[in-house]
Structure formats: structure tokens, C-alpha cells
Amino acid sequence: MFNPIAITLKDARKLTLGSQGLTATYDSSLAVINQLTYVQIDTISVTERAHNHVVFSRNPQFHPKEFNQLMDEKKIFEYWSHAAAYLPIKDFRYSLFTKEKYKQGNNHWFPRDKKVEKYVLDQIKNKGPSQSKDFENPRNKNHKWYEWKPAKIALTNLFMDGSLMICNRKGFQKVFDLTENVIPQGVDVNRPNIKEYCMHLIFNAIKSHGLVSLNEICYLRKGVKLTIKKLLNELVEHKKIVCVQIISSPIEYFTIPEFLSSSNSVGAAKKVSVLSPFDNILIQRKRIKNIFNFDYQIECYVPEKKRKFGYYSLPVLYGDQFVARFDAKADRKTKIITVKGLWFENGFHPSDDFYLKFSRELQSYSVFCGCESIKIDNVYPTKYKRELITFI
């Protein structure tokens, strides 16, 4: 049993926002990725792709081409975190723990066909980096996602077991090559044991989130919970980490002792951030509800009639509170970004300071999405629409 240190909700928020890189402005996209430890890749481009948006929220000078540049420079690589992600190359060896599981027979989405996999590997060995389309049967191009052709399945399975890596993307389509041709010299390729792997998970989670619970560290990771729980006990006992509890909350969190003193001295900047639905701070919905009292769900996967806040609602952070969300659509032909609906959270009353900062953030985000003007359709409560438009 732990003897948790009591902390305030405000301090928990400061610690979380600081560790998530949302209270500072970065001028290096690689530094953002290193701090967050991964950036989830997503294909939805209603406004801007999620991975681009996540980095832009922390580095306003970011350009989407930087991901390919960082891949070419071998400073990041693609693999599976809780989902497809860009990760720092310095963490490459920890991907080997999961890859070994697939080599031993674990399936990802589809069963394995060794004959097709050998064919795919031989073609890449002989012809060099290849895309899925290089294996297409020209008579059958109208594939649905659940009718993947054998070669595409083989590419995915070989990627998951580490035989292949994604060396780059062309038009967002993956380009695969042999792993030995992709990883740079000097990268540690020693496969970690389960203790080393779980230590990595623990300290990466604390680094990027400030404070984390056992369940949050284990989120979408199979077979590690008992080891992580044991290691947390040992780390607390040896005072490498401390157990904390937010006042009036039963959840036990873990953090580094030095983080507590820094959270007391550094306040959350009173700025506005428009965040991606796939932003790292939002991925675990229970966590964001517990710490920020923000009940959020992306509704693009919800039937249209059941949606409350639209297909692709973007959360709005103001200081250390989530105060609104808005459903947006970027039309790159007309260069107009439309806010189809903006909903303020119950109890929040926008001030001129908020309007000014939000309008600047929205204008900046609009330009990032390739748009030149903003159209506001609906605001809830409706009484705030006129004031908001005067600032836009």
C-alpha cells in the first residue's frame, strides 16, 4: 500500500499541461515528438491530418513536410504505439519487444501467409523500396478496406514483426523497405527484456503526462500490467518516483519527485489552444474527464443522428480548462474554413480576452489548413455568436 502525497487539481493540471508541451512554444518539431514520445498518425483530413495538427499546436512554425524530412534524416520512425505513430529513433530498441511477439506468431489484424510474405520480401530485396500498389493486380483495383489483397496483408504483417519498415511516404502512401536499409548506424538494436520494456513505458508515460496511473500506463498494452505494477512498487520504495492523489479523487497517480516542485512554481499560461481530437492529451478519455472534467468523444465514428457535436469537433483549451469544442470543415478550393457549430462548456462565460486569443488561434489554424477566411455558422449558447464574430 502506498501513502500518497495529496495534490490539488490545479497542480495536477499544471503538471499535465507542462509535460504535454502545451504551456510553452517549441521551435523544433523533433523536440515536440521527443517530449510527447509518440505522435499518432491518422488519415482524416477534414481540417488537417491529426499528426500535423498535434505538432503545430506546440510548434507554430511546423510544416507537414517535416515528417518526411525527419524520416529521411532517420530521426524518427513509424511503428505501433497504441496506434500507428511516429516515434523518436532513440526509442527504436523498445519496438523490438513488440515485434518479437509477432515473429513468435501473434497476429495483428490478419493471419499470416508465409508464401506470400516470402514473395513480398524477395521483390523488395530485388527491386528496392515498394508501395502496396506495386503489388496490385491491375484487373482488381476497387478494393474495400476489408478486402485487402494478400500482398498488402503481407506488407502489414512484415512491418509489424520488424522485417520491413516504412522508409517514407508518397502522397501519404507507405513506402516499405528492408529494416536493415532503414535504421541508421549506431542505433541500439538489442531487444529489451520485459523489465526494461516496462521501465521504458513507465518513465515515458511520466515524462509526457507528468503524472499517470497504473491503468493509464498499461492503456491498450497486453501482458504487462503485473510487471508494471511490481515495478511501480519498487520504484516508490526506492524513492525514484512518488505516489500522489488529487484531493477528493480515489485514483493513485505516479510522478517524479522533482516534477512536484516544478508544478508548484510554474503556472499554466492563459492562452488558447485549438487541439486535434487525436491529441496526446485527449487519447485517454477517462483521464481527461478525471483531471480536466472534460467529457469528450470524437463523433466521426458515431452514427450521424446520434452526434451531439458534429463529425470532427476540435477541443478548445483556455489556460488550464477545456472551455469549448467546435465542428469544423476546411474547403481548400474556396479556401474557407467553416465552423459549423461551436459549443461552450456549461458554466463558461467567454471574456474579451478569450475572444481575442481564440480568434487569433483560429485564424492561425485556418492558415495552417490552407484557408484564407473563416465562416461561423452556429454558436451555442447563441447569445455569444455576435460577440465572437466581431473578433473574427
C-alpha positions in Angstrom: 0.0 0.0 0.0 1.2 3.5 -0.8 1.0 6.6 1.3 0.0 9.1 -1.5 1.0 12.8 -1.4 -2.1 15.0 -1.7 -2.0 17.5 -4.6 -4.6 20.0 -5.8 -6.5 19.6 -9.1 -4.9 22.8 -10.3 -1.4 21.4 -9.7 -2.3 18.2 -11.5 -3.5 20.3 -14.5 -0.3 22.4 -14.5 1.8 19.3 -14.4 -0.1 17.6 -17.2 -0.1 20.6 -19.5 3.6 21.4 -18.9 4.6 17.8 -19.7 2.3 17.7 -22.7 4.2 20.8 -24.1 1.1 23.0 -24.0 2.4 25.8 -21.8 5.5 26.5 -23.9 6.1 27.3 -27.6 8.6 25.0 -29.3 10.7 25.9 -32.4 11.7 22.3 -33.1 9.3 19.6 -34.2 11.7 16.9 -33.3 11.7 18.3 -29.7 7.9 18.1 -29.7 8.0 14.4 -30.8 10.7 13.6 -28.2 8.6 15.2 -25.4 5.4 13.5 -26.4 7.2 10.2 -27.0 4.9 9.5 -30.0 2.6 11.3 -32.4 -0.4 9.3 -33.6 -0.8 9.1 -37.4 -4.4 9.5 -38.7 -5.7 9.8 -42.2 -8.8 12.0 -41.5 -8.2 15.4 -43.2 -11.5 17.3 -42.5 -9.3 20.2 -41.4 -5.7 18.9 -41.2 -4.3 15.5 -40.5 -4.1 14.7 -36.8 -0.3 14.2 -36.6 0.3 17.5 -38.3 -2.1 19.3 -36.0 -0.6 17.8 -32.9 2.9 19.2 -33.7 1.5 22.5 -34.9 -0.3 23.0 -31.6 3.1 23.2 -30.0 5.3 24.5 -32.8 3.5 27.1 -34.8 6.3 27.1 -37.4 5.7 23.4 -38.2 5.2 22.4 -41.8 3.7 18.9 -42.7 6.7 18.1 -44.9 8.8 17.9 -41.8 7.7 14.4 -41.0 9.2 13.1 -44.3 12.3 15.2 -43.7 12.7 13.7 -40.2 12.2 10.2 -41.7 14.8 10.9 -44.4 17.2 12.1 -41.7 16.4 8.9 -39.7 15.5 10.9 -36.6 12.1 9.3 -36.3 10.5 6.1 -37.4 7.0 4.6 -37.8 5.6 1.8 -35.7 2.7 0.9 -33.5 2.3 2.7 -30.2 -1.3 2.4 -29.0 -2.0 3.0 -32.7 0.1 3.8 -35.8 2.6 6.5 -34.8 5.8 8.5 -35.4 8.3 7.7 -32.7 11.8 9.0 -31.8 14.5 6.9 -33.3 16.3 6.8 -29.9 13.4 4.6 -28.7 13.8 2.1 -31.6 15.0 -0.8 -29.5 11.8 -0.8 -27.4 9.8 -1.5 -30.6 11.7 -4.8 -30.8 9.8 -6.2 -27.8 6.5 -6.0 -29.6 8.0 -7.1 -33.0 9.3 -10.2 -31.4 5.8 -11.1 -30.3 4.7 -11.0 -33.9 7.7 -13.0 -35.0 6.6 -15.7 -32.5 3.2 -16.0 -34.0 1.0 -13.2 -32.7 -1.4 -11.8 -35.3 -2.1 -8.2 -35.9 -5.3 -7.9 -37.9 -4.9 -10.8 -40.4 -3.5 -14.3 -40.4 -0.1 -14.9 -41.9 0.8 -16.4 -45.2 4.5 -17.3 -45.3 4.5 -18.0 -49.0 3.1 -14.5 -49.9 5.4 -12.9 -47.3 8.5 -14.5 -48.9 7.3 -13.3 -52.3 7.0 -9.7 -51.0 10.3 -9.8 -49.2 12.1 -11.2 -52.3 10.6 -8.5 -54.5 11.7 -5.7 -52.2 15.2 -7.2 -51.9 15.4 -7.3 -55.7 13.6 -4.1 -56.7 14.1 -1.9 -53.7 11.6 0.2 -51.6 8.0 -0.6 -52.7 4.4 0.5 -52.1 1.3 -1.6 -51.8 0.3 -0.5 -55.3 3.5 -2.1 -56.7 1.9 -5.5 -56.0 -1.5 -4.7 -57.4 -3.4 -6.8 -59.8 -4.4 -4.2 -62.5 -7.7 -6.1 -63.1 -8.9 -5.6 -59.5 -8.3 -2.1 -58.2 -11.6 -1.5 -56.4 -10.6 -2.9 -53.1 -12.5 -2.2 -49.9 -10.6 -2.0 -46.7 -11.8 -5.4 -45.6 -10.9 -7.0 -48.9 -7.1 -6.3 -48.7 -5.1 -8.2 -51.2 -2.7 -10.8 -49.9 0.4 -8.7 -50.7 -0.9 -5.8 -48.7 -1.7 -8.1 -45.7 1.9 -9.5 -46.0 3.4 -6.0 -46.0 1.5 -5.1 -42.8 2.5 -8.4 -41.1 6.1 -8.0 -42.1 6.0 -4.4 -40.9 4.6 -5.5 -37.5 7.2 -8.2 -37.0 10.1 -5.8 -37.9 11.2 -7.5 -41.2 10.2 -4.3 -43.0 10.0 -0.7 -42.0 8.3 2.3 -43.6 11.2 4.4 -45.1 8.9 7.2 -46.2 5.5 8.1 -47.6 4.5 9.3 -51.1 1.2 11.2 -51.1 0.7 9.7 -47.6 1.0 6.2 -49.1 3.5 4.0 -47.2 6.9 3.1 -48.8 8.4 -0.1 -47.4 12.0 -1.3 -47.3 14.1 -3.9 -45.5 14.7 -2.9 -41.9 18.5 -3.1 -42.3 18.2 -0.5 -45.1 16.2 2.0 -42.9 17.7 2.1 -39.4 20.7 4.3 -39.1 24.1 3.2 -37.9 24.6 3.4 -34.1 21.0 2.7 -33.2 20.7 0.3 -30.3 19.1 -2.9 -31.7 19.3 -5.0 -28.5 15.9 -6.4 -27.8 14.8 -5.4 -24.2 13.5 -7.9 -21.7 10.1 -7.3 -20.2 11.5 -5.4 -17.2 13.4 -3.0 -19.5 10.4 -2.6 -21.7 8.1 -1.9 -18.8 10.5 0.6 -17.3 10.5 2.4 -20.6 6.7 2.5 -20.6 6.6 3.9 -17.1 9.1 6.7 -17.5 7.9 7.7 -21.0 4.4 8.0 -19.6 5.5 10.1 -16.6 7.7 12.3 -18.9 4.9 13.0 -21.4 2.0 13.3 -19.0 3.5 14.4 -15.7 1.5 12.1 -13.6 0.0 8.7 -14.6 -2.0 5.9 -13.1 -1.2 2.2 -13.5 -4.1 1.7 -15.9 -3.0 4.7 -18.0 0.5 3.3 -18.4 -1.0 0.0 -19.5 -3.5 1.5 -21.9 -4.0 -0.8 -24.8 -0.9 -2.9 -24.0 -1.4 -6.6 -23.3 0.6 -8.7 -20.9 2.5 -6.0 -19.0 0.2 -4.9 -16.1 1.5 -7.3 -13.5 5.2 -6.4 -14.3 4.4 -2.7 -14.3 2.6 -2.9 -11.0 5.5 -4.7 -9.4 8.0 -2.1 -10.8 5.9 0.8 -9.6 6.1 -0.6 -6.1 9.8 -1.0 -6.3 10.3 2.5 -7.7 8.3 4.1 -5.0 10.1 2.1 -2.3 13.5 3.3 -3.7 12.1 6.8 -4.0 12.7 7.0 -7.7 9.0 8.0 -8.1 6.3 9.1 -5.7 2.6 8.2 -5.5 0.2 11.2 -5.5 -3.5 11.6 -5.2 -5.6 14.5 -6.3 -7.7 15.8 -3.4 -11.2 14.3 -3.5 -10.1 11.7 -6.1 -9.5 8.0 -5.3 -7.1 7.4 -8.2 -3.4 6.8 -7.4 -1.0 8.5 -9.8 2.7 8.3 -10.1 5.2 11.0 -10.8 8.9 12.0 -10.4 9.6 14.0 -7.1 11.2 16.9 -9.0 8.0 17.3 -11.0 6.0 18.2 -7.9 8.2 21.2 -7.0 8.2 22.5 -10.6 4.4 22.2 -10.8 4.0 24.5 -7.8 6.2 27.2 -9.3 5.1 27.2 -13.0 1.6 28.3 -13.8 -0.4 27.3 -16.9 -0.2 30.1 -19.4 -3.6 31.8 -20.0 -3.5 31.1 -23.7 -5.9 29.4 -26.1 -5.1 26.2 -28.0 -7.2 24.5 -30.6 -6.4 20.8 -30.3 -6.8 17.8 -32.6 -9.3 15.2 -31.5 -6.3 12.8 -31.6 -4.0 15.0 -29.5 -1.9 13.0 -27.0 -3.6 14.8 -24.1 -7.0 13.6 -25.2 -6.4 10.0 -26.2 -7.4 8.6 -22.8 -10.9 9.9 -22.3 -11.3 8.8 -18.7 -8.1 10.6 -17.8 -9.2 13.9 -19.3 -12.5 13.6 -17.5 -10.8 12.9 -14.2 -8.2 15.7 -14.4 -10.0 18.3 -16.5 -13.7 17.5 -16.0 -14.0 17.4 -19.8 -16.3 14.8 -21.3 -15.0 14.3 -24.8 -15.7 11.9 -27.6 -14.8 12.2 -31.3 -18.0 11.6 -33.1 -16.8 10.7 -36.6 -17.3 7.0 -35.6 -20.8 7.8 -34.2 -23.9 7.5 -36.4 -24.9 10.9 -37.7 -28.2 11.0 -35.9 -26.6 10.3 -32.6 -23.9 13.0 -32.8 -24.1 15.9 -30.4 -21.1 18.0 -31.5 -20.6 17.1 -35.2 -18.4 14.8 -37.2 -15.0 16.3 -36.2 -15.1 18.6 -33.2 -11.9 20.3 -32.1 -11.4 20.9 -28.3 -10.5 24.4 -27.2 -8.2 24.8 -24.2 -8.0 28.1 -22.4 -5.4 28.3 -19.6 -5.9 25.1 -17.7 -9.5 24.5 -18.7 -11.3 22.9 -21.7 -13.9 25.6 -22.4 -15.4 24.7 -25.8 -15.4 22.5 -28.9 -16.2 23.2 -32.5 -17.1 21.2 -35.5 -15.0 22.4 -38.5 -14.6 21.8 -42.2 -11.8 23.2 -44.4 -12.6 23.7 -48.0 -9.3 24.1 -49.8 -10.9 25.0 -53.1 -12.8 28.0 -51.7 -10.1 28.5 -49.0 -12.8 28.8 -46.4 -12.8 27.0 -43.1 -16.4 26.7 -41.7 -17.2 26.4 -38.1 -20.5 24.5 -38.4 -21.1 24.6 -34.7 -19.2 25.9 -31.6 -20.3 24.8 -28.2 -19.1 26.4 -25.0 -18.9 24.2 -21.9 -21.6 24.7 -19.2 -20.6 27.4 -16.8 -18.0 29.1 -19.0 -18.7 32.7 -19.9 -16.3 34.0 -22.6 -14.5 37.2 -21.9 -12.9 39.7 -24.4 -9.6 38.2 -23.5 -10.8 34.7 -24.6 -12.4 36.1 -27.8 -9.3 37.9 -28.8 -7.0 34.9 -28.2 -9.4 32.4 -29.7 -9.8 34.4 -32.8 -6.1 34.7 -33.3 -5.7 30.9 -32.7 -8.5 30.1 -35.1 -7.0 32.4 -37.8 -3.6 30.8 -37.4 -5.1 27.4 -37.6 -7.1 28.4 -40.7 -4.0 29.4 -42.5 -2.3 26.1 -41.4 -5.2 24.3 -43.0 -4.7 26.2 -46.3 -7.6 28.6 -45.8 -7.9 32.3 -46.0 -11.2 33.1 -44.4 -13.4 31.8 -41.6 -17.2 31.3 -41.6 -19.1 30.9 -38.3 -22.4 29.1 -38.7 -23.7 28.4 -35.2 -22.6 29.2 -31.7 -24.2 27.6 -28.5 -25.4 29.5 -26.5 -26.4 31.6 -29.4 -26.1 34.8 -27.4 -22.3 34.6 -27.8 -22.2 34.5 -31.6 -22.4 38.2 -32.3 -19.6 39.0 -29.9 -17.4 36.2 -31.3 -17.9 37.4 -34.9 -16.7 40.9 -34.1 -13.3 39.5 -33.1 -13.1 37.1 -36.1 
